[in-house]
Amino acid sequence: MTLSVVGAGLVSPAGLTPAEHAFFLRAGVVPSTITPYRTGEDEPVYLRYCPWLGAHLPPGERAVALVTSALDEAMRPLREHGQENPSAVLLCLPEDRPGFRAPERADVERAVRDRLRNATLERFPGAAGAFAALSRAEVLVGKGASAVAILAVDTYASLEALTELCARPPSYWSFEVPAPSEAAAALIVCSGSWARRARLDRVGFVHRAATAVAPSNDDNDEPTDGSALTAVLAALSGRAPARIVFGQFALDRLRMVEWQLGAARAAGKIDLGCEVQTLERDIGRLGAAAGAVNVVYGLAVQRYETAELPAAVGSPFIAWAISRDGTRGAALCGLEE
């Protein structure tokens, strides 16, 4: 079942809306931030953070500020047309780690419940959680749900998170990884018939999403054979080959190798000359927010025609991400139903 996207929000160090991300990143304009953190040897610990939040706001408060801003932007079309809140919220948060544990998750959930009262709430961990959430949204919408909100947020802007990152020795998979960062993304999805009845413009479509788990992950040195991402790409509904892909190509070896092997086996779904974008190279590692951010950013790039290759403009696109635990996820999206 194709999901209609009737609202989208995106907040990161690069901007406050999906449109700002599309234009600012195409122009190569991303605000720089000065890190206040240093190692015991007085070396800087690089960090990308939203300058309007500063570097010292506690992680729970940061996550709330990020996700509520993205949610408010995504909900704006519904509120302008007098529509009720989504009936369900699918929330994508980090797996338990220093800097983001039960108290931070509780802060985010409380803030979301305050804004979307009476909506049921389900949780999906990790960067690939957004794609599991999209699959779940398809089920809920198919059973008659009016609209479903998919929210994702993560932040590494805390002493605890940065200490843990510095303490973990580089693995085989690591190479010139971007600085840790923060972001939140929001999607409001529904059926096409509900969008028409509500007289809501559709900013895009999610045709299919899928996930699969592989043994190789961020906490081991298991080799990857690309079979998990191959299965994910094979599950995406058949349409014209994607001419642009938003994912984690240049983030680390695990993700790079997984994509290369998976894409080689799914050649019919991906144009050989496709444009590839790794948003996290520009704004930093986004953790659990990465999957949803790639979907929202991809929709914005297509809507505002900021792709670099002319052939990529308006074509179907693939967004993908891999969670820390090894879960692979992807979605086929576009501007046409």
N, C-alpha and C positions, 0 to 999 in steps of 0.2 A: 504494500500500500504506500503510495506517495504521500508524504506529509507536506502540507503547505506551511511555509514560514511567514507569519504575519507580524512578527516583531523580533528585533535583534539588538543586542547591546554588547559593547566591548570596551573595556577599560584596561589600560596598561601604561607603562612609562611613555608610550608613543602617542597617547591620546585618550579622549573621553568618549568617543563614539566610533562606530564602524566606519563612517565616512572619513573621519580624521585619520584613522589608520590607513585606509586605502590611499589617500592623497599624500599624507606625510611620508609614508614609507616609500611610495613611488618616487617622491622627490628627494629621498635620502635625508629627511629632516627628522631626527629623533633627539629630544632634549638629553643632554648629558647630565650626569649626577656625580657628585663628589662623595666617595665612600668615607664614612667616619671610622671604619673598622680597620684594625691593624693587627698583625701577628705579634708574637712575643719578640720577634726579630725586627719589629718596626716596619715590616713589609705591608703594603696595602692589601686588604681583602676586598676584591672588586665586587660591586653589587649594583644592580640596576633597580631603581625604585621610582615610584610615582613622586615627582618633586613636590606636588601639592600636599602630599601626606607627610613629607619629611622622612628621615631615616629611623626615627626612634619611637614612632607610634607602635604600641604592642601589637603582635601579630593577629590576635583576635579582633581588635578594633580595625586593623588594616583590612583584614578579610571582609569584615562587615561593610566598611566603606566602599570597597571595590565591588562586591557582589550586589549591594543595594543600588549603586549607581548604574551598573549594567542592567539590572532588573528594571529600574525605573525607565530607562531608555527603551527597553524592549516592550514594556507595558504601555508606553505612551499612545500607540495607535488604538489599543483596546479602550483606554480611558477616554480618548477623544471621541470615540464612537459609542460611549456609554455601555460598553460590554462588561460582563462580570469577570471576576478573576478566574484564572485557569483552575480546573478542578483537581489537578495534580501537579506536584513539584518533584522533579527528579534532580537530585543534588549531587554533584560530583566534587569530591573533596580528596585531599591527600590521604594516603595510607598513614597510619600512626607513625610519627617521626618527631625528633626534636624540633621545637618551634611550631608544631601543629599537632596537638593532641586533643584529648576529649574536651577540655575547656574551650579551645578555639572552635572546634566543631559545634559545640553547644551555642557559642556566641552567634555563629553564622545561622544555625537552624532557628534560633530564637528570632533573629532579625528577619529572616525569610517568612516565618510564620506570622510575624506581626504585619507584614505587608500583604501576604496572600492568605488571609484567614479562610478557614474551612477547606483548604486544599489538603489532600493527602500528601505525605512526604515519603519518598524513597531515596536511598543512598546508593551511590555507585563510586567505588574508589578508583583513583589513578587517572592518568592521562587518557587511557582508552575507555574510561568509564563513560565518557560522553557518547560513545558509539553504542555501548550497552544501553544507555539511557534512551537513545533514539530508537533502538529496537523495541524497548519497553513502551515508548510513546506510541509506536505504531500499533501495538496491541491495545493500549488504552483507548486510542482514538477509534480503532476498529470496533471496540465494544461500546462506543457511544459517548466517550468523553468529549466535552466541548473543546477545550484547549488545554495544552500541557506545557508547563514551563520547564526548560532544561537549563540548569545553572551550574557553572563550574568556577572555582576560585582556588588560588594558591598564592602563597607568598613565602619567600625566603628571607625577607627583611627582618631578621631578628638575630640576636647574639647566639641563641641556642641553635638555630638552623645553620648559621655560618660556621659555628664551632664544629658541628657534626660534619659538614662538608669538608672542612680543612683537616679533620682528623682521619677521614677515610682515604687511604692511599690510592693513587691512581691505578685503575685496572687495565687489562689489555684493551678494553673497549674505549678507553678515554683518549682523546686527542684534541687539544686546543678548544676545550669546551667553553661555551659562552659563560659570562658571569651569571650567577643566579639572579632571578628577577621576580616579578609578581604580575598577576593579571586576573581578570574575571570576564566571563562571557555569559550571555543569556540568549536563549532562543524560545520563542513562543510558537508552538506548532499546533496544527489542527487539520481536519479534513478539508478538502476543497469545497464541499457543500456547505460546511459550517462557515468558512470564510466568506462565501458568497452571501449567505443569509445575514451575516454580521456586517456585510458591506465593507470588508477590510481588504486593502490592497495586499497582495502577496509579494514579499521581497525576495522570494526564492522557494526552492523545493528540495526536500531530501527524499531521494528515490529509494534508497536502501542503505542500511547500516549493518555491520556484522563485527563480531569479535572472535578471537581464538587465543588459546594459551599455549606458550612454548616454554621449554625448560630454561632457555637462556634468558637472563635478566640482569638488572643493574647490580645485583649483589653476588654474582658468580662469574666464572670464566667459561661457562659452557659454550661450545660452538653453536652457531645458528646455521640451519640449513634453509631458512626461508619458507619452510612448509606452512607455518602458521599464517603468515601474511599472504601466502599464496592462496590458502583456503579462504581467507577473508575477502581478498579481491575476487575470487571466483564466485563468492556469494552475492556480489553486487549485481543488481539487475542489469540486463543487457540493453545498452543504448549505444549511441555513437561513442567512439573512443574518446576518452578524456584528453583534452589538449592542454590542461594545466593541472598541476598537483600541488597541494599544500601539505607539507609534512615535516619530518625531522631528519631529512637527508644528511645534512652536514653537522649534525649535533654530536654524534659519536660513532664509533665503529659498529657497535651492535645494531643501531638503527640504519646506518648506511648499508651494511651488508644485508640485513633483512630486507630492505627495500629493493636493492639491486637484484637479489635472487627472486623475490616475490614478483617484481615487475617483469622480469625476464620470462617468467612462466605465465604471465597474464597479459601477453603482448596484445591480444585482441581488444582488451579494455582500455589500453593506454596508447595514445598516438606516439609513434617513434620520435617525433620532433617536439614532444610536449615541453612546455615551460614548467620548471620546478621552483618552488619557493620554500625556503626555510625561515619562517618568520622569527624563530628564536635566535638566529644568528644576529638579527638586528636589535632585538629588545631583550635578549637574555632567556635563560631557561625558565620555563613556565610551569613545570611540574604537572600537577593534576589538572591545571587549566588548559593544557596544550591542545587536547583534542577538540574541545568546544571552540577554543580560539581559532583554530585552523578552519573550522566550518564557517564561523561568523566572518572571519577575515576573507575567506574565499568568496562568500556571497557579496561582500562589499566590493572586492576587486572586480567581480563580474558586473555588478550593478553600475559602478562608476567607471568601468572600462579603463582600469589602470594597469592591466596586464602588460608586460613588455612585448610579447609576441602578438601581432594582429590576429593570427589564427586562433589564439586562446580566448579572445574576447567573445563572451556570450556562449561559449561551448560548455558542455558538462565538465565538472571537475571532481577530483577525488581529494578528500581530506583524510589524513591518517595520523596515528600516534601510537606509541608503545608505553605502557605503564611500567613503573619500577619493578613490579612483580613479574613482568614478562608477558602480560596480556597485550595482544595486538588488536587494533581496531581501525576501521575505516568506514567512510560513507561516500556514496555517489550523490552529488548535488548539482543544482543548476538553476537557471532562471526560467526555464520552460517546463511546463507540467508534462 
